[in-house]
């Protein structure tokens, strides 16, 4: 940023006062009431029913990734990549 522009930004400017007329209203009917949510009761209820679950029979899970045996992972030279990006940016 040039020095002159920086000095202008530092000085600031006088802003005009604004007035708004907000006519928006919530779209919630007046007959709707929000009750208290009892989290402790909910957690106890989940915990009580958790132990009543039936175990699932063994499933033939084929979701494991298929990685070939000759696949090798090499270290990536990120510093060289970043230097290349910086040089092309200039």
mmCIF file as gemmi writes it, N, C-alpha and C atoms, coordinates in Angstrom:
data_model
loop_
_atom_site.group_PDB
_atom_site.id
_atom_site.type_symbol
_atom_site.label_atom_id
_atom_site.label_alt_id
_atom_site.label_comp_id
_atom_site.label_asym_id
_atom_site.label_entity_id
_atom_site.label_seq_id
_atom_site.pdbx_PDB_ins_code
_atom_site.Cartn_x
_atom_site.Cartn_y
_atom_site.Cartn_z
_atom_site.occupancy
_atom_site.B_iso_or_equiv
_atom_site.pdbx_formal_charge
_atom_site.auth_seq_id
_atom_site.auth_asym_id
_atom_site.pdbx_PDB_model_num
ATOM 1 N N . UNK Axp A 1 ? 0.858 -1.163 0 1 0 ? 1 A 1
ATOM 2 C CA . UNK Axp A 1 ? 0 0 0 1 0 ? 1 A 1
ATOM 3 C C . UNK Axp A 1 ? 0.907 1.229 0 1 0 ? 1 A 1
ATOM 4 N N . UNK Axp A 2 ? 0.562 2.217 -0.822 1 0 ? 2 A 1
ATOM 5 C CA . UNK Axp A 2 ? 1.4 3.405 -0.885 1 0 ? 2 A 1
ATOM 6 C C . UNK Axp A 2 ? 1.256 4.216 0.4 1 0 ? 2 A 1
ATOM 7 N N . UNK Axp A 3 ? 2.283 5.028 0.695 1 0 ? 3 A 1
ATOM 8 C CA . UNK Axp A 3 ? 2.275 5.821 1.926 1 0 ? 3 A 1
ATOM 9 C C . UNK Axp A 3 ? 1.116 6.81 1.954 1 0 ? 3 A 1
ATOM 10 N N . UNK Axp A 4 ? 0.831 7.422 0.81 1 0 ? 4 A 1
ATOM 11 C CA . UNK Axp A 4 ? -0.252 8.407 0.754 1 0 ? 4 A 1
ATOM 12 C C . UNK Axp A 4 ? -1.597 7.736 1.037 1 0 ? 4 A 1
ATOM 13 N N . UNK Axp A 5 ? -1.824 6.59 0.433 1 0 ? 5 A 1
ATOM 14 C CA . UNK Axp A 5 ? -3.071 5.874 0.653 1 0 ? 5 A 1
ATOM 15 C C . UNK Axp A 5 ? -3.175 5.422 2.101 1 0 ? 5 A 1
ATOM 16 N N . UNK Axp A 6 ? -2.084 4.963 2.662 1 0 ? 6 A 1
ATOM 17 C CA . UNK Axp A 6 ? -2.073 4.516 4.052 1 0 ? 6 A 1
ATOM 18 C C . UNK Axp A 6 ? -2.41 5.673 4.987 1 0 ? 6 A 1
ATOM 19 N N . UNK Axp A 7 ? -1.87 6.865 4.708 1 0 ? 7 A 1
ATOM 20 C CA . UNK Axp A 7 ? -2.169 8.033 5.535 1 0 ? 7 A 1
ATOM 21 C C . UNK Axp A 7 ? -3.643 8.429 5.426 1 0 ? 7 A 1
ATOM 22 N N . UNK Axp A 8 ? -4.224 8.323 4.229 1 0 ? 8 A 1
ATOM 23 C CA . UNK Axp A 8 ? -5.638 8.632 4.052 1 0 ? 8 A 1
ATOM 24 C C . UNK Axp A 8 ? -6.509 7.651 4.833 1 0 ? 8 A 1
ATOM 25 N N . UNK Axp A 9 ? -6.122 6.391 4.82 1 0 ? 9 A 1
ATOM 26 C CA . UNK Axp A 9 ? -6.87 5.387 5.57 1 0 ? 9 A 1
ATOM 27 C C . UNK Axp A 9 ? -6.775 5.673 7.065 1 0 ? 9 A 1
ATOM 28 N N . UNK Axp A 10 ? -5.601 6.082 7.527 1 0 ? 10 A 1
ATOM 29 C CA . UNK Axp A 10 ? -5.41 6.38 8.944 1 0 ? 10 A 1
ATOM 30 C C . UNK Axp A 10 ? -6.245 7.587 9.373 1 0 ? 10 A 1
ATOM 31 N N . UNK Axp A 11 ? -6.418 8.577 8.501 1 0 ? 11 A 1
ATOM 32 C CA . UNK Axp A 11 ? -7.206 9.761 8.837 1 0 ? 11 A 1
ATOM 33 C C . UNK Axp A 11 ? -8.685 9.434 8.975 1 0 ? 11 A 1
ATOM 34 N N . UNK Axp A 12 ? -9.17 8.514 8.176 1 0 ? 12 A 1
ATOM 35 C CA . UNK Axp A 12 ? -10.578 8.146 8.232 1 0 ? 12 A 1
ATOM 36 C C . UNK Axp A 12 ? -11.435 9.173 7.527 1 0 ? 12 A 1
ATOM 37 N N . UNK Axp A 13 ? -12.744 9.039 7.67 1 0 ? 13 A 1
ATOM 38 C CA . UNK Axp A 13 ? -13.674 9.962 7.049 1 0 ? 13 A 1
ATOM 39 C C . UNK Axp A 13 ? -14.929 10.056 7.899 1 0 ? 13 A 1
ATOM 40 N N . UNK Axp A 14 ? -15.676 11.122 7.72 1 0 ? 14 A 1
ATOM 41 C CA . UNK Axp A 14 ? -16.926 11.296 8.459 1 0 ? 14 A 1
ATOM 42 C C . UNK Axp A 14 ? -18.031 10.538 7.733 1 0 ? 14 A 1
ATOM 43 N N . UNK Axp A 15 ? -18.754 9.71 8.461 1 0 ? 15 A 1
ATOM 44 C CA . UNK Axp A 15 ? -19.84 8.941 7.87 1 0 ? 15 A 1
ATOM 45 C C . UNK Axp A 15 ? -21.177 9.587 8.185 1 0 ? 15 A 1
ATOM 46 N N . UNK Axp A 16 ? -22.111 9.47 7.276 1 0 ? 16 A 1
ATOM 47 C CA . UNK Axp A 16 ? -23.455 9.983 7.503 1 0 ? 16 A 1
ATOM 48 C C . UNK Axp A 16 ? -24.206 8.997 8.396 1 0 ? 16 A 1
ATOM 49 N N . UNK Axp A 17 ? -25.094 9.533 9.23 1 0 ? 17 A 1
ATOM 50 C CA . UNK Axp A 17 ? -25.893 8.675 10.078 1 0 ? 17 A 1
ATOM 51 C C . UNK Axp A 17 ? -26.971 8.01 9.223 1 0 ? 17 A 1
ATOM 52 N N . UNK Axp A 18 ? -27.22 6.745 9.484 1 0 ? 18 A 1
ATOM 53 C CA . UNK Axp A 18 ? -28.24 6.028 8.717 1 0 ? 18 A 1
ATOM 54 C C . UNK Axp A 18 ? -29.402 5.652 9.619 1 0 ? 18 A 1
ATOM 55 N N . UNK Axp A 19 ? -30.568 5.557 9.017 1 0 ? 19 A 1
ATOM 56 C CA . UNK Axp A 19 ? -31.77 5.167 9.728 1 0 ? 19 A 1
ATOM 57 C C . UNK Axp A 19 ? -32.364 3.97 9.001 1 0 ? 19 A 1
ATOM 58 N N . UNK Axp A 20 ? -32.79 2.981 9.759 1 0 ? 20 A 1
ATOM 59 C CA . UNK Axp A 20 ? -33.413 1.812 9.152 1 0 ? 20 A 1
ATOM 60 C C . UNK Axp A 20 ? -34.815 1.634 9.712 1 0 ? 20 A 1
ATOM 61 N N . UNK Axp A 21 ? -35.662 1.076 8.891 1 0 ? 21 A 1
ATOM 62 C CA . UNK Axp A 21 ? -37.015 0.741 9.305 1 0 ? 21 A 1
ATOM 63 C C . UNK Axp A 21 ? -37.161 -0.754 9.081 1 0 ? 21 A 1
ATOM 64 N N . UNK Axp A 22 ? -37.018 -1.493 10.15 1 0 ? 22 A 1
ATOM 65 C CA . UNK Axp A 22 ? -37.066 -2.947 10.058 1 0 ? 22 A 1
ATOM 66 C C . UNK Axp A 22 ? -38.502 -3.415 10.237 1 0 ? 22 A 1
ATOM 67 N N . UNK Axp A 23 ? -39.099 -3.901 9.16 1 0 ? 23 A 1
ATOM 68 C CA . UNK Axp A 23 ? -40.485 -4.341 9.203 1 0 ? 23 A 1
ATOM 69 C C . UNK Axp A 23 ? -40.593 -5.865 9.241 1 0 ? 23 A 1
ATOM 70 N N . UNK Axp A 24 ? -39.478 -6.528 9.433 1 0 ? 24 A 1
ATOM 71 C CA . UNK Axp A 24 ? -39.516 -7.995 9.462 1 0 ? 24 A 1
ATOM 72 C C . UNK Axp A 24 ? -40.039 -8.473 10.81 1 0 ? 24 A 1
ATOM 73 N N . UNK Axp A 25 ? -40.772 -9.553 10.773 1 0 ? 25 A 1
ATOM 74 C CA . UNK Axp A 25 ? -41.29 -10.169 11.995 1 0 ? 25 A 1
ATOM 75 C C . UNK Axp A 25 ? -41.043 -11.671 11.893 1 0 ? 25 A 1
ATOM 76 N N . UNK Axp A 26 ? -40.882 -12.332 13.01 1 0 ? 26 A 1
ATOM 77 C CA . UNK Axp A 26 ? -40.687 -13.775 12.95 1 0 ? 26 A 1
ATOM 78 C C . UNK Axp A 26 ? -41.941 -14.48 12.425 1 0 ? 26 A 1
ATOM 79 N N . UNK Axp A 27 ? -41.758 -15.576 11.72 1 0 ? 27 A 1
ATOM 80 C CA . UNK Axp A 27 ? -42.879 -16.315 11.168 1 0 ? 27 A 1
ATOM 81 C C . UNK Axp A 27 ? -43.314 -17.431 12.105 1 0 ? 27 A 1
ATOM 82 N N . UNK Axp A 28 ? -43.378 -17.148 13.392 1 0 ? 28 A 1
ATOM 83 C CA . UNK Axp A 28 ? -43.799 -18.12 14.393 1 0 ? 28 A 1
ATOM 84 C C . UNK Axp A 28 ? -45.177 -17.698 14.902 1 0 ? 28 A 1
ATOM 85 N N . UNK Axp A 29 ? -46.118 -18.63 14.855 1 0 ? 29 A 1
ATOM 86 C CA . UNK Axp A 29 ? -47.461 -18.332 15.331 1 0 ? 29 A 1
ATOM 87 C C . UNK Axp A 29 ? -47.431 -18.003 16.818 1 0 ? 29 A 1
ATOM 88 N N . UNK Axp A 30 ? -48.364 -17.181 17.239 1 0 ? 30 A 1
ATOM 89 C CA . UNK Axp A 30 ? -48.401 -16.776 18.647 1 0 ? 30 A 1
ATOM 90 C C . UNK Axp A 30 ? -48.839 -17.906 19.567 1 0 ? 30 A 1
ATOM 91 N N . UNK Axp A 31 ? -49.468 -18.958 19.023 1 0 ? 31 A 1
ATOM 92 C CA . UNK Axp A 31 ? -49.928 -20.067 19.858 1 0 ? 31 A 1
ATOM 93 C C . UNK Axp A 31 ? -48.862 -21.16 20.024 1 0 ? 31 A 1
ATOM 94 N N . UNK Axp A 32 ? -47.671 -20.958 19.499 1 0 ? 32 A 1
ATOM 95 C CA . UNK Axp A 32 ? -46.582 -21.925 19.639 1 0 ? 32 A 1
ATOM 96 C C . UNK Axp A 32 ? -45.732 -21.528 20.843 1 0 ? 32 A 1
ATOM 97 N N . UNK Axp A 33 ? -45.504 -22.511 21.718 1 0 ? 33 A 1
ATOM 98 C CA . UNK Axp A 33 ? -44.714 -22.27 22.921 1 0 ? 33 A 1
ATOM 99 C C . UNK Axp A 33 ? -43.562 -23.262 22.953 1 0 ? 33 A 1
ATOM 100 N N . UNK Axp A 34 ? -42.399 -22.804 23.277 1 0 ? 34 A 1
ATOM 101 C CA . UNK Axp A 34 ? -41.211 -23.649 23.335 1 0 ? 34 A 1
ATOM 102 C C . UNK Axp A 34 ? -41.033 -24.119 24.763 1 0 ? 34 A 1
ATOM 103 N N . UNK Axp A 35 ? -40.941 -25.447 24.918 1 0 ? 35 A 1
ATOM 104 C CA . UNK Axp A 35 ? -40.781 -26.029 26.24 1 0 ? 35 A 1
ATOM 105 C C . UNK Axp A 35 ? -39.312 -26.258 26.541 1 0 ? 35 A 1
ATOM 106 N N . UNK Axp A 36 ? -39.015 -26.474 27.809 1 0 ? 36 A 1
ATOM 107 C CA . UNK Axp A 36 ? -37.65 -26.744 28.232 1 0 ? 36 A 1
ATOM 108 C C . UNK Axp A 36 ? -37.246 -28.137 27.742 1 0 ? 36 A 1
ATOM 109 N N . UNK Axp A 37 ? -36.027 -28.265 27.246 1 0 ? 37 A 1
ATOM 110 C CA . UNK Axp A 37 ? -35.5 -29.537 26.796 1 0 ? 37 A 1
ATOM 111 C C . UNK Axp A 37 ? -34.661 -30.138 27.914 1 0 ? 37 A 1
ATOM 112 N N . UNK Axp A 38 ? -35.091 -31.262 28.437 1 0 ? 38 A 1
ATOM 113 C CA . UNK Axp A 38 ? -34.397 -31.907 29.547 1 0 ? 38 A 1
ATOM 114 C C . UNK Axp A 38 ? -33.349 -32.868 28.996 1 0 ? 38 A 1
ATOM 115 N N . UNK Axp A 39 ? -32.13 -32.389 28.819 1 0 ? 39 A 1
ATOM 116 C CA . UNK Axp A 39 ? -31.055 -33.193 28.231 1 0 ? 39 A 1
ATOM 117 C C . UNK Axp A 39 ? -30.67 -34.373 29.113 1 0 ? 39 A 1
ATOM 118 N N . UNK Axp A 40 ? -30.677 -34.182 30.425 1 0 ? 40 A 1
ATOM 119 C CA . UNK Axp A 40 ? -30.296 -35.273 31.338 1 0 ? 40 A 1
ATOM 120 C C . UNK Axp A 40 ? -31.237 -36.451 31.171 1 0 ? 40 A 1
ATOM 121 N N . UNK Axp A 41 ? -32.532 -36.188 31.123 1 0 ? 41 A 1
ATOM 122 C CA . UNK Axp A 41 ? -33.509 -37.258 30.955 1 0 ? 41 A 1
ATOM 123 C C . UNK Axp A 41 ? -33.277 -37.964 29.618 1 0 ? 41 A 1
ATOM 124 N N . UNK Axp A 42 ? -33.048 -37.197 28.571 1 0 ? 42 A 1
ATOM 125 C CA . UNK Axp A 42 ? -32.822 -37.769 27.244 1 0 ? 42 A 1
ATOM 126 C C . UNK Axp A 42 ? -31.594 -38.666 27.24 1 0 ? 42 A 1
ATOM 127 N N . UNK Axp A 43 ? -30.505 -38.224 27.851 1 0 ? 43 A 1
ATOM 128 C CA . UNK Axp A 43 ? -29.287 -39.028 27.883 1 0 ? 43 A 1
ATOM 129 C C . UNK Axp A 43 ? -29.48 -40.3 28.699 1 0 ? 43 A 1
ATOM 130 N N . UNK Axp A 44 ? -30.21 -40.22 29.8 1 0 ? 44 A 1
ATOM 131 C CA . UNK Axp A 44 ? -30.489 -41.416 30.599 1 0 ? 44 A 1
ATOM 132 C C . UNK Axp A 44 ? -31.36 -42.395 29.816 1 0 ? 44 A 1
ATOM 133 N N . UNK Axp A 45 ? -32.301 -41.876 29.062 1 0 ? 45 A 1
ATOM 134 C CA . UNK Axp A 45 ? -33.165 -42.731 28.254 1 0 ? 45 A 1
ATOM 135 C C . UNK Axp A 45 ? -32.359 -43.446 27.17 1 0 ? 45 A 1
ATOM 136 N N . UNK Axp A 46 ? -31.449 -42.736 26.519 1 0 ? 46 A 1
ATOM 137 C CA . UNK Axp A 46 ? -30.593 -43.351 25.493 1 0 ? 46 A 1
ATOM 138 C C . UNK Axp A 46 ? -29.705 -44.41 26.13 1 0 ? 46 A 1
ATOM 139 N N . UNK Axp A 47 ? -29.124 -44.094 27.269 1 0 ? 47 A 1
ATOM 140 C CA . UNK Axp A 47 ? -28.24 -45.039 27.949 1 0 ? 47 A 1
ATOM 141 C C . UNK Axp A 47 ? -28.996 -46.293 28.376 1 0 ? 47 A 1
ATOM 142 N N . UNK Axp A 48 ? -30.233 -46.146 28.829 1 0 ? 48 A 1
ATOM 143 C CA . UNK Axp A 48 ? -31.026 -47.291 29.279 1 0 ? 48 A 1
ATOM 144 C C . UNK Axp A 48 ? -31.38 -48.211 28.116 1 0 ? 48 A 1
ATOM 145 N N . UNK Axp A 49 ? -31.661 -47.655 26.951 1 0 ? 49 A 1
ATOM 146 C CA . UNK Axp A 49 ? -32.041 -48.483 25.806 1 0 ? 49 A 1
ATOM 147 C C . UNK Axp A 49 ? -30.836 -48.987 25.041 1 0 ? 49 A 1
ATOM 148 N N . UNK Axp A 50 ? -29.673 -48.399 25.254 1 0 ? 50 A 1
ATOM 149 C CA . UNK Axp A 50 ? -28.464 -48.801 24.529 1 0 ? 50 A 1
ATOM 150 C C . UNK Axp A 50 ? -28.118 -50.258 24.811 1 0 ? 50 A 1
ATOM 151 N N . UNK Axp A 51 ? -28.229 -50.667 26.051 1 0 ? 51 A 1
ATOM 152 C CA . UNK Axp A 51 ? -27.83 -52.009 26.43 1 0 ? 51 A 1
ATOM 153 C C . UNK Axp A 51 ? -28.864 -53.052 26.019 1 0 ? 51 A 1
ATOM 154 N N . UNK Axp A 52 ? -30.031 -52.64 25.559 1 0 ? 52 A 1
ATOM 155 C CA . UNK Axp A 52 ? -31.063 -53.564 25.105 1 0 ? 52 A 1
ATOM 156 C C . UNK Axp A 52 ? -30.941 -53.882 23.615 1 0 ? 52 A 1
ATOM 157 N N . UNK Axp A 53 ? -29.961 -53.313 22.94 1 0 ? 53 A 1
ATOM 158 C CA . UNK Axp A 53 ? -29.797 -53.563 21.513 1 0 ? 53 A 1
ATOM 159 C C . UNK Axp A 53 ? -29.3 -54.97 21.27 1 0 ? 53 A 1
ATOM 160 N N . UNK Axp A 54 ? -29.782 -55.577 20.2 1 0 ? 54 A 1
ATOM 161 C CA . UNK Axp A 54 ? -29.326 -56.912 19.828 1 0 ? 54 A 1
ATOM 162 C C . UNK Axp A 54 ? -28.057 -56.798 19.002 1 0 ? 54 A 1
ATOM 163 N N . UNK Axp A 55 ? -27.11 -57.707 19.204 1 0 ? 55 A 1
ATOM 164 C CA . UNK Axp A 55 ? -25.889 -57.655 18.393 1 0 ? 55 A 1
ATOM 165 C C . UNK Axp A 55 ? -26.189 -57.994 16.941 1 0 ? 55 A 1
ATOM 166 N N . UNK Axp A 56 ? -25.432 -57.394 16.054 1 0 ? 56 A 1
ATOM 167 C CA . UNK Axp A 56 ? -25.589 -57.616 14.625 1 0 ? 56 A 1
ATOM 168 C C . UNK Axp A 56 ? -24.75 -58.825 14.244 1 0 ? 56 A 1
ATOM 169 N N . UNK Axp A 57 ? -25.28 -59.726 13.426 1 0 ? 57 A 1
ATOM 170 C CA . UNK Axp A 57 ? -24.479 -60.874 13.007 1 0 ? 57 A 1
ATOM 171 C C . UNK Axp A 57 ? -23.295 -60.426 12.148 1 0 ? 57 A 1
ATOM 172 N N . UNK Axp A 58 ? -22.293 -61.268 12.072 1 0 ? 58 A 1
ATOM 173 C CA . UNK Axp A 58 ? -21.099 -60.937 11.291 1 0 ? 58 A 1
ATOM 174 C C . UNK Axp A 58 ? -21.492 -60.631 9.851 1 0 ? 58 A 1
ATOM 175 N N . UNK Axp A 59 ? -20.975 -59.554 9.326 1 0 ? 59 A 1
ATOM 176 C CA . UNK Axp A 59 ? -21.3 -59.106 7.982 1 0 ? 59 A 1
ATOM 177 C C . UNK Axp A 59 ? -20.038 -59.17 7.14 1 0 ? 59 A 1
ATOM 178 N N . UNK Axp A 60 ? -20.184 -59.519 5.887 1 0 ? 60 A 1
ATOM 179 C CA . UNK Axp A 60 ? -19.053 -59.542 4.967 1 0 ? 60 A 1
ATOM 180 C C . UNK Axp A 60 ? -18.793 -58.1 4.516 1 0 ? 60 A 1
ATOM 181 N N . UNK Axp A 61 ? -17.945 -57.4 5.245 1 0 ? 61 A 1
ATOM 182 C CA . UNK Axp A 61 ? -17.678 -55.988 4.989 1 0 ? 61 A 1
ATOM 183 C C . UNK Axp A 61 ? -16.645 -55.85 3.883 1 0 ? 61 A 1
ATOM 184 N N . UNK Axp A 62 ? -17.059 -55.276 2.766 1 0 ? 62 A 1
ATOM 185 C CA . UNK Axp A 62 ? -16.162 -55.087 1.62 1 0 ? 62 A 1
ATOM 186 C C . UNK Axp A 62 ? -15.776 -53.619 1.454 1 0 ? 62 A 1
ATOM 187 N N . UNK Axp A 63 ? -15.917 -52.827 2.507 1 0 ? 63 A 1
ATOM 188 C CA . UNK Axp A 63 ? -15.652 -51.397 2.395 1 0 ? 63 A 1
ATOM 189 C C . UNK Axp A 63 ? -14.186 -51.047 2.595 1 0 ? 63 A 1
ATOM 190 N N . UNK Axp A 64 ? -13.339 -52.014 2.926 1 0 ? 64 A 1
ATOM 191 C CA . UNK Axp A 64 ? -11.921 -51.729 3.126 1 0 ? 64 A 1
ATOM 192 C C . UNK Axp A 64 ? -11.301 -51.257 1.806 1 0 ? 64 A 1
ATOM 193 N N . UNK Axp A 65 ? -10.413 -50.299 1.861 1 0 ? 65 A 1
ATOM 194 C CA . UNK Axp A 65 ? -9.793 -49.81 0.616 1 0 ? 65 A 1
ATOM 195 C C . UNK Axp A 65 ? -8.899 -50.881 -0.002 1 0 ? 65 A 1
ATOM 196 N N . UNK Axp A 66 ? -8.873 -50.915 -1.298 1 0 ? 66 A 1
ATOM 197 C CA . UNK Axp A 66 ? -8.03 -51.867 -2.01 1 0 ? 66 A 1
ATOM 198 C C . UNK Axp A 66 ? -6.72 -51.16 -2.367 1 0 ? 66 A 1
ATOM 199 N N . UNK Axp A 67 ? -5.673 -51.499 -1.644 1 0 ? 67 A 1
ATOM 200 C CA . UNK Axp A 67 ? -4.357 -50.919 -1.898 1 0 ? 67 A 1
ATOM 201 C C . UNK Axp A 67 ? -3.458 -52.046 -2.395 1 0 ? 67 A 1
ATOM 202 N N . UNK Axp A 68 ? -2.932 -51.861 -3.562 1 0 ? 68 A 1
ATOM 203 C CA . UNK Axp A 68 ? -2.089 -52.902 -4.152 1 0 ? 68 A 1
ATOM 204 C C . UNK Axp A 68 ? -0.808 -53.058 -3.339 1 0 ? 68 A 1
ATOM 205 N N . UNK Axp A 69 ? -0.268 -54.286 -3.335 1 0 ? 69 A 1
ATOM 206 C CA . UNK Axp A 69 ? 0.897 -54.595 -2.507 1 0 ? 69 A 1
ATOM 207 C C . UNK Axp A 69 ? 2.135 -53.8 -2.898 1 0 ? 69 A 1
ATOM 208 N N . UNK Axp A 70 ? 2.301 -53.476 -4.176 1 0 ? 70 A 1
ATOM 209 C CA . UNK Axp A 70 ? 3.503 -52.772 -4.618 1 0 ? 70 A 1
ATOM 210 C C . UNK Axp A 70 ? 3.372 -51.249 -4.474 1 0 ? 70 A 1
ATOM 211 N N . UNK Axp A 71 ? 2.311 -50.767 -3.853 1 0 ? 71 A 1
ATOM 212 C CA . UNK Axp A 71 ? 2.116 -49.335 -3.641 1 0 ? 71 A 1
ATOM 213 C C . UNK Axp A 71 ? 3.055 -48.853 -2.538 1 0 ? 71 A 1
ATOM 214 N N . UNK Axp A 72 ? 3.779 -47.773 -2.8 1 0 ? 72 A 1
ATOM 215 C CA . UNK Axp A 72 ? 4.72 -47.206 -1.837 1 0 ? 72 A 1
ATOM 216 C C . UNK Axp A 72 ? 4.41 -45.72 -1.672 1 0 ? 72 A 1
ATOM 217 N N . UNK Axp A 73 ? 4.587 -45.237 -0.463 1 0 ? 73 A 1
ATOM 218 C CA . UNK Axp A 73 ? 4.37 -43.819 -0.164 1 0 ? 73 A 1
ATOM 219 C C . UNK Axp A 73 ? 5.724 -43.169 0.007 1 0 ? 73 A 1
ATOM 220 N N . UNK Axp A 74 ? 5.929 -42.052 -0.71 1 0 ? 74 A 1
ATOM 221 C CA . UNK Axp A 74 ? 7.202 -41.344 -0.624 1 0 ? 74 A 1
ATOM 222 C C . UNK Axp A 74 ? 6.983 -40.015 0.085 1 0 ? 74 A 1
ATOM 223 N N . UNK Axp A 75 ? 8.065 -39.498 0.65 1 0 ? 75 A 1
ATOM 224 C CA . UNK Axp A 75 ? 8 -38.206 1.305 1 0 ? 75 A 1
ATOM 225 C C . UNK Axp A 75 ? 7.889 -37.119 0.246 1 0 ? 75 A 1
ATOM 226 N N . UNK Axp A 76 ? 7.055 -36.127 0.512 1 0 ? 76 A 1
ATOM 227 C CA . UNK Axp A 76 ? 6.84 -35.028 -0.432 1 0 ? 76 A 1
ATOM 228 C C . UNK Axp A 76 ? 7.686 -33.833 -0.03 1 0 ? 76 A 1
ATOM 229 N N . UNK Axp A 77 ? 8.327 -33.202 -0.99 1 0 ? 77 A 1
ATOM 230 C CA . UNK Axp A 77 ? 9.174 -32.039 -0.735 1 0 ? 77 A 1
ATOM 231 C C . UNK Axp A 77 ? 8.315 -30.78 -0.853 1 0 ? 77 A 1
ATOM 232 N N . UNK Axp A 78 ? 7.657 -30.422 0.234 1 0 ? 78 A 1
ATOM 233 C CA . UNK Axp A 78 ? 6.755 -29.282 0.222 1 0 ? 78 A 1
ATOM 234 C C . UNK Axp A 78 ? 7.496 -27.961 0.075 1 0 ? 78 A 1
ATOM 235 N N . UNK Axp A 79 ? 8.689 -27.879 0.617 1 0 ? 79 A 1
ATOM 236 C CA . UNK Axp A 79 ? 9.448 -26.628 0.537 1 0 ? 79 A 1
ATOM 237 C C . UNK Axp A 79 ? 9.712 -26.259 -0.924 1 0 ? 79 A 1
ATOM 238 N N . UNK Axp A 80 ? 10.079 -27.237 -1.717 1 0 ? 80 A 1
ATOM 239 C CA . UNK Axp A 80 ? 10.333 -26.979 -3.136 1 0 ? 80 A 1
ATOM 240 C C . UNK Axp A 80 ? 9.052 -26.542 -3.844 1 0 ? 80 A 1
ATOM 241 N N . UNK Axp A 81 ? 7.94 -27.173 -3.499 1 0 ? 81 A 1
ATOM 242 C CA . UNK Axp A 81 ? 6.662 -26.799 -4.093 1 0 ? 81 A 1
ATOM 243 C C . UNK Axp A 81 ? 6.311 -25.35 -3.755 1 0 ? 81 A 1
ATOM 244 N N . UNK Axp A 82 ? 6.449 -24.971 -2.473 1 0 ? 82 A 1
ATOM 245 C CA . UNK Axp A 82 ? 6.133 -23.603 -2.064 1 0 ? 82 A 1
ATOM 246 C C . UNK Axp A 82 ? 7.074 -22.59 -2.724 1 0 ? 82 A 1
ATOM 247 N N . UNK Axp A 83 ? 8.338 -22.922 -2.842 1 0 ? 83 A 1
ATOM 248 C CA . UNK Axp A 83 ? 9.273 -22.02 -3.527 1 0 ? 83 A 1
ATOM 249 C C . UNK Axp A 83 ? 8.88 -21.845 -4.98 1 0 ? 83 A 1
ATOM 250 N N . UNK Axp A 84 ? 8.458 -22.927 -5.628 1 0 ? 84 A 1
ATOM 251 C CA . UNK Axp A 84 ? 8.023 -22.859 -7.02 1 0 ? 84 A 1
ATOM 252 C C . UNK Axp A 84 ? 6.794 -21.967 -7.153 1 0 ? 84 A 1
ATOM 253 N N . UNK Axp A 85 ? 5.862 -22.071 -6.224 1 0 ? 85 A 1
ATOM 254 C CA . UNK Axp A 85 ? 4.672 -21.234 -6.246 1 0 ? 85 A 1
ATOM 255 C C . UNK Axp A 85 ? 5.03 -19.77 -6.044 1 0 ? 85 A 1
ATOM 256 N N . UNK Axp A 86 ? 5.929 -19.487 -5.121 1 0 ? 86 A 1
ATOM 257 C CA . UNK Axp A 86 ? 6.343 -18.114 -4.867 1 0 ? 86 A 1
ATOM 258 C C . UNK Axp A 86 ? 7.015 -17.504 -6.097 1 0 ? 86 A 1
ATOM 259 N N . UNK Axp A 87 ? 7.876 -18.277 -6.758 1 0 ? 87 A 1
ATOM 260 C CA . UNK Axp A 87 ? 8.58 -17.758 -7.934 1 0 ? 87 A 1
ATOM 261 C C . UNK Axp A 87 ? 7.605 -17.45 -9.053 1 0 ? 87 A 1
ATOM 262 N N . UNK Axp A 88 ? 6.594 -18.294 -9.238 1 0 ? 88 A 1
ATOM 263 C CA . UNK Axp A 88 ? 5.629 -18.062 -10.308 1 0 ? 88 A 1
ATOM 264 C C . UNK Axp A 88 ? 4.674 -16.924 -9.98 1 0 ? 88 A 1
ATOM 265 N N . UNK Axp A 89 ? 4.495 -16.627 -8.697 1 0 ? 89 A 1
ATOM 266 C CA . UNK Axp A 89 ? 3.599 -15.549 -8.286 1 0 ? 89 A 1
ATOM 267 C C . UNK Axp A 89 ? 4.226 -14.179 -8.542 1 0 ? 89 A 1
ATOM 268 N N . UNK Axp A 90 ? 5.544 -14.122 -8.517 1 0 ? 90 A 1
ATOM 269 C CA . UNK Axp A 90 ? 6.224 -12.819 -8.685 1 0 ? 90 A 1
ATOM 270 C C . UNK Axp A 90 ? 6.374 -12.466 -10.1 1 0 ? 90 A 1
